[in-house]
Amino acid sequence: MTQGRTLVLSVDRDDDIGWKAKIDSPVIGRAATIKAANTLALADPEDSDVNAIFMAVKIYDDLTAKGEDTAIAVIAGNHLHMIEGDRRIATALEQVVQETQATNCILVSDGAEDEYVVPIIQSKIPVSSITRVIVNQMPNLEGTYYILKKLFDDPKISRMIFIPLGLAMLLYASAYLIGYPETATIIVVGVIGCYMLYKGFGFDEIVHGVLDALRMSLSRGRFSFITYSTTILLIIIGFTFGFMNILQFYTSDASNGILLYLMTFIYGSIEWLIVAGLVTSIGVIIDVYVNEREALGKVIVFPFFVTALGLILYGASVYIIVFVSSVPDFPLNTVVAQSNIMYSTIFGIISAVLGVVIQYFINKKMTELHKQEIIEVM
């Protein structure tokens, strides 16, 4: 018999119980779990999470009948944002473990997607077993069509497929209408390629994170909402200048390849990106100072590090463009390039060291204030 209390845990990573059944997780206890499963089944009888939750109840009943000390719970993530959902799962699991006092866990999943959270669960409680629930279906053409139809009805999948295809077709038709059919294919391939890179490099999660940060700062009345909004505009301007710089100093010599384009982009955009980083840093520092002053030492170094990194990248870009790429009509010569790389590196290092020193004194001051507050309370 397993020592301690066993938690039978059903994980709904995409939060169908919240999205469809309007049930907040975590759901703890047999009665609450059955109620959640019934509510979800009435909202969407075809959802596989219904089977997973009932399987968790069955395992719970079997273990309880054998005399084991058992608890049952359902936790959910986020329907649209997986990163925020996984964080929510970790927080909910902490609450479940605290309330049930469980010492080990049996994970019940309706597919491989939910099992991505196994490391998160194992960081909170040992996982002694994993049960995957597979719904039996007839493998015929009609069943395949039905499954595909259900997938396309899912907003996450439909956005991923229909939006880029629809945009590509619209651009293709527009190119024909304005009399440039030869560029239509290039435009379509470029749009699809950009979208694939956007999804492949995880930029969508970054964008969602930025939007969530904006929404949170606005709802809490934080000053960082203004600085975040300004930063977005500055980044757009910086990227625009960077790409314009690439076009201005474009050369037919392809021997340096991506290196030349990257350095010319940095040379044209780095000033705007430095300002964007400084604006964001100032907003974060002000918010922390007003609301979480004890954490000021962690963020006070941001503007110094941003400045240091920007100076070093600027000097490196100028040096590489002049000495390695030999770009024609570049406004700076070799003497200026050597001076830039030397002075920008020196001032960058000084900025970073200054930030660390200021952080040290801020942390020391916060520690003294914290000790003084403890003494006053005592």
PENORZI-V542419 format. One record per residue. N is the residue number from 1. RES is the residue in one small letter. PHI is phi in degrees with one decimal (* if undefined). PSI is psi in whole degrees, -180 to 180 (NA if undefined). D_LAST is the distance of its C-alpha to the last C-alpha in Angstrom with 1 decimal. Layout:
n res phi psi d_last
N RES PHI PSI D_LAST
N RES PHI PSI D_LAST
This chain:
n res phi psi d_last
1 m * 140 48.4
2 t -68.5 134 45.3
3 q -78.3 144 42.1
4 g 82.1 -170 39.1
5 r -97.4 133 39.3
6 t -97.6 129 41.6
7 l -100.4 119 40.9
8 v -89.7 112 44.1
9 l -117.1 123 43.2
10 s -102.3 126 45.5
11 v -108.8 123 44.8
12 d -112.3 85 46.3
13 r -62.3 -36 45.6
14 d -93.2 13 47.4
15 d 55.6 50 45.8
16 d -67.7 -33 49.1
17 i -67.8 -30 47.3
18 g -85.2 -40 45.3
19 w -70.5 -43 48.2
20 k -100.6 -42 50.9
21 a -97.1 -5 49.5
22 k 58.4 42 46.4
23 i -112.9 127 44.1
24 d -79.9 137 40.5
25 s -101.8 157 39.4
26 p -81.3 153 38.0
27 v -107.2 121 40.3
28 i -121.6 135 39.3
29 g 102.7 152 41.5
30 r -65.0 -46 45.2
31 a -62.9 -45 46.0
32 a -65.8 -36 44.1
33 t -67.2 -44 45.7
34 i -64.2 -38 49.2
35 k -63.5 -41 48.6
36 a -64.5 -43 47.5
37 a -64.0 -43 50.6
38 n -65.0 -41 52.9
39 t -64.1 -43 51.6
40 l -66.4 -38 52.0
41 a -64.9 -37 55.5
42 l -71.1 -34 56.5
43 a -72.8 -39 55.3
44 d -152.0 92 57.0
45 p -62.3 -17 59.0
46 e -95.3 2 59.8
47 d -73.6 130 56.3
48 s -70.2 -19 55.9
49 d -65.5 -25 52.2
50 v -60.4 -47 53.5
51 n -64.0 -39 55.2
52 a -65.0 -40 52.1
53 i -68.0 -42 49.9
54 f -66.5 -34 52.6
55 m -63.3 -39 52.9
56 a -62.2 -41 49.2
57 v -63.6 -41 49.8
58 k -62.9 -45 52.8
59 i -63.5 -41 51.0
60 y -59.8 -46 48.1
61 d -64.0 -41 50.8
62 d -63.8 -44 52.6
63 l -68.0 -38 49.6
64 t -65.3 -38 48.5
65 a -64.4 -27 52.0
66 k -83.3 -3 51.8
67 g 95.1 9 48.8
68 e -79.8 149 46.2
69 d -80.5 110 42.6
70 t -132.7 147 42.8
71 a -131.0 161 41.1
72 i -138.1 144 42.5
73 a -156.2 158 41.2
74 v -125.5 129 42.6
75 i -123.9 152 40.7
76 a -134.2 159 42.2
77 g -102.4 -124 41.9
78 n -133.2 137 43.4
79 h -70.5 -29 47.1
80 l -113.7 -34 47.6
81 h -115.3 107 44.9
82 m -67.2 -37 44.6
83 i -64.7 -50 41.7
84 e -62.9 -35 39.5
85 g -64.2 -43 40.9
86 d -65.4 -37 40.0
87 r -65.3 -39 36.4
88 r -65.2 -38 36.4
89 i -62.1 -44 37.9
90 a -61.4 -44 35.1
91 t -65.9 -44 32.4
92 a -64.4 -38 34.4
93 l -66.3 -38 35.0
94 e -58.0 -43 31.3
95 q -64.6 -43 31.0
96 v -63.1 -47 34.1
97 v -61.9 -39 33.0
98 q -66.2 -40 29.7
99 e -77.4 -36 31.5
100 t -91.6 -17 34.5
101 q 57.2 35 32.8
102 a -74.0 150 36.0
103 t -112.5 -16 36.6
104 n -150.8 169 39.8
105 c -138.5 141 41.7
106 i -111.3 117 45.3
107 l -90.8 129 45.9
108 v -113.1 124 48.6
109 s -130.0 150 50.1
110 d -98.7 9 53.0
111 g 171.1 177 53.8
112 a -66.5 -27 53.0
113 e -62.0 -42 50.8
114 d -64.3 -28 48.1
115 e -76.4 -4 48.1
116 y -64.7 -22 46.8
117 v -90.4 5 43.3
118 v -56.1 -45 43.7
119 p -60.2 -35 41.6
120 i -65.2 -44 38.8
121 i -66.4 -42 39.0
122 q -65.9 -24 39.2
123 s -73.4 -18 36.0
124 k -104.2 -33 34.2
125 i -157.0 142 36.4
126 p -63.3 137 39.5
127 v -99.0 115 42.8
128 s -92.8 -18 45.3
129 s -163.1 152 48.2
130 i -127.4 127 49.4
131 t -116.9 121 52.0
132 r -102.5 128 53.8
133 v -96.1 120 55.7
134 i -116.2 124 59.0
135 v -83.7 126 61.1
136 n -73.9 133 64.8
137 q -139.9 158 67.2
138 m -78.7 125 70.9
139 p -81.8 63 71.3
140 n -113.0 177 73.9
141 l -64.2 -38 74.4
142 e -63.4 -40 73.3
143 g -64.6 -39 70.0
144 t -63.0 -44 69.4
145 y -60.8 -41 70.2
146 y -65.1 -42 67.8
147 i -63.1 -44 65.0
148 l -62.7 -39 65.6
149 k -63.2 -41 65.7
150 k -66.7 -36 62.3
151 l -64.8 -44 60.9
152 f -70.1 -22 62.2
153 d -74.7 -19 60.8
154 d -71.0 124 57.3
155 p -59.0 -34 55.8
156 k -63.7 -47 54.2
157 i -73.0 -40 57.6
158 s -63.5 -39 59.7
159 r -65.7 -37 57.7
160 m -67.6 -31 58.0
161 i -101.0 -50 61.8
162 f -74.1 -37 63.2
163 i -62.8 -52 61.4
164 p -65.6 -38 62.7
165 l -66.1 -44 66.1
166 g -63.6 -42 66.5
167 l -64.9 -42 65.4
168 a -62.1 -43 67.8
169 m -65.1 -39 70.7
170 l -63.8 -43 70.0
171 l -66.3 -37 70.1
172 y -61.6 -46 73.2
173 a -66.1 -38 75.0
174 s -64.9 -39 73.9
175 a -62.5 -38 75.2
176 y -68.7 -40 78.6
177 l -66.9 -36 78.7
178 i -88.5 4 78.1
179 g 89.0 23 80.8
180 y -125.1 65 78.8
181 p -67.0 -26 79.5
182 e -69.1 -22 79.4
183 t -94.9 -5 75.7
184 a -61.2 -47 74.8
185 t -63.2 -42 74.3
186 i -61.2 -43 72.3
187 i -63.4 -46 70.0
188 v -63.0 -47 69.5
189 v -62.5 -39 68.9
190 g -65.0 -42 66.4
191 v -64.3 -47 64.5
192 i -63.8 -40 64.3
193 g -63.1 -43 63.4
194 c -62.7 -40 60.5
195 y -65.8 -41 59.2
196 m -64.7 -40 59.4
197 l -66.0 -39 57.5
198 y -58.8 -44 54.9
199 k -77.9 -40 54.4
200 g -65.8 -39 54.9
201 f -86.1 2 52.3
202 g 76.1 21 49.8
203 f -64.4 -26 49.8
204 d -64.2 -38 49.7
205 e -67.2 -36 46.2
206 i -64.4 -44 45.2
207 v -62.2 -44 46.7
208 h -62.2 -39 44.9
209 g -63.5 -41 41.6
210 v -64.4 -44 42.2
211 l -64.0 -40 43.3
212 d -64.1 -40 40.2
213 a -64.4 -41 38.0
214 l -62.4 -45 39.9
215 r -63.8 -41 39.7
216 m -67.8 -44 36.0
217 s -65.5 -34 35.3
218 l -69.9 -44 37.7
219 s -66.9 -29 36.2
220 r -95.0 2 32.7
221 g 67.7 36 34.0
222 r -84.7 148 33.1
223 f -66.3 -26 34.8
224 s -64.0 -18 35.8
225 f -60.3 -42 38.5
226 i -66.3 -45 40.4
227 t -69.9 -36 40.1
228 y -62.5 -45 41.0
229 s -62.5 -43 44.0
230 t -64.3 -39 45.0
231 t -62.0 -41 44.6
232 i -59.9 -44 47.0
233 l -64.4 -41 49.6
234 l -65.5 -38 49.2
235 i -65.1 -42 49.6
236 i -61.3 -43 52.7
237 i -63.2 -44 54.1
238 g -61.1 -44 53.3
239 f -65.2 -37 55.0
240 t -63.7 -46 58.0
241 f -64.6 -36 58.4
242 g -62.7 -46 58.1
243 f -69.0 -35 60.8
244 m -63.5 -36 63.0
245 n -65.2 -39 62.6
246 i -61.7 -44 63.9
247 l -66.3 -36 66.9
248 q -68.8 -41 67.5
249 f -106.4 24 67.6
250 y -62.2 138 69.1
251 t -129.9 148 71.6
252 s -75.0 -11 74.2
253 d -77.5 110 73.3
254 a -97.0 15 71.3
255 s -67.1 -29 70.9
256 n -93.1 -11 67.2
257 g 56.0 -133 66.5
258 i -65.0 -29 63.0
259 l -57.4 -45 61.7
260 l -62.2 -47 63.5
261 y -63.4 -40 62.5
262 l -64.6 -44 58.8
263 m -68.5 -40 58.8
264 t -67.6 -34 60.7
265 f -63.6 -46 58.3
266 i -63.3 -43 55.3
267 y -59.8 -39 57.1
268 g -81.6 -25 57.7
269 s -111.0 -14 54.3
270 i -64.0 -35 51.7
271 e -62.9 -44 51.1
272 w -66.4 -38 50.4
273 l -69.2 -35 48.2
274 i -63.8 -46 46.1
275 v -61.5 -40 45.6
276 a -61.3 -44 44.7
277 g -64.0 -39 42.1
278 l -67.1 -41 40.6
279 v -62.1 -46 40.6
280 t -61.4 -43 38.8
281 s -61.6 -43 36.3
282 i -63.2 -42 35.5
283 g -62.2 -43 35.1
284 v -64.1 -44 32.6
285 i -62.2 -43 30.6
286 i -63.2 -44 30.5
287 d -63.1 -43 29.4
288 v -65.7 -41 26.6
289 y -63.1 -38 25.4
290 v -79.0 -38 25.4
291 n -109.9 -33 24.1
292 e -137.4 64 22.4
293 r -60.2 -28 21.5
294 e -66.5 -20 19.6
295 a -97.7 14 23.1
296 l -61.6 -35 25.0
297 g -63.9 -26 25.7
298 k -75.0 -27 27.7
299 v -109.5 -10 30.1
300 i -65.4 -22 30.4
301 v -83.2 -12 33.2
302 f -54.5 -53 35.4
303 p -62.5 -33 37.6
304 f -69.6 -42 38.1
305 f -68.9 -39 39.2
306 v -61.2 -45 41.4
307 t -63.1 -44 43.1
308 a -61.5 -48 43.6
309 l -63.9 -41 45.1
310 g -64.5 -43 47.3
311 l -62.9 -44 48.6
312 i -65.7 -42 49.5
313 l -65.1 -38 51.2
314 y -63.3 -50 53.2
315 g -61.6 -40 54.5
316 a -66.6 -40 55.4
317 s -64.8 -44 57.2
318 v -62.9 -45 59.3
319 y -62.5 -45 60.2
320 i -68.0 -40 61.3
321 i -62.7 -42 63.3
322 v -76.8 -46 65.2
323 f -92.3 -28 65.7
324 v -102.8 -46 65.9
325 s -90.2 -25 67.1
326 s 54.2 56 69.4
327 v -73.9 128 69.0
328 p -69.6 148 71.9
329 d 63.5 21 71.2
330 f -74.8 134 67.5
331 p -70.1 -15 66.5
332 l -107.9 145 64.8
333 n -102.0 -177 66.7
334 t -65.5 -37 65.9
335 v -64.5 -46 64.8
336 v -64.7 -38 62.2
337 a -63.0 -42 61.1
338 q -64.2 -41 60.5
339 s -65.2 -41 58.5
340 n -61.6 -47 56.5
341 i -64.8 -35 55.5
342 m -73.5 -52 54.6
343 y -70.6 -39 52.6
344 s -65.7 -37 50.9
345 t -66.9 -44 49.7
346 i -62.9 -51 48.5
347 f -67.1 -31 46.6
348 g -64.3 -45 45.3
349 i -64.9 -42 43.8
350 i -60.5 -43 42.4
351 s -61.6 -44 40.7
352 a -65.0 -44 39.2
353 v -64.2 -42 37.9
354 l -60.8 -40 36.5
355 g -63.0 -42 34.6
356 v -65.1 -41 33.1
357 v -63.8 -46 32.1
358 i -62.5 -39 30.5
359 q -60.4 -41 28.7
360 y -60.5 -47 27.3
361 f -69.9 -36 25.9
362 i -63.8 -46 24.5
363 n -61.4 -40 22.7
364 k -63.9 -42 21.4
365 k -66.5 -41 20.2
366 m -64.4 -38 18.5
367 t -63.6 -43 16.8
368 e -64.3 -42 15.5
369 l -64.9 -38 14.3
370 h -65.1 -42 12.5
371 k -64.3 -39 10.7
372 q -64.8 -38 9.9
373 e -65.6 -39 8.7
374 i -63.4 -42 6.2
375 i -64.3 -41 5.1
376 e -65.7 -37 5.4
377 v -67.2 -39 3.8
378 m -70.6 NA 0.0
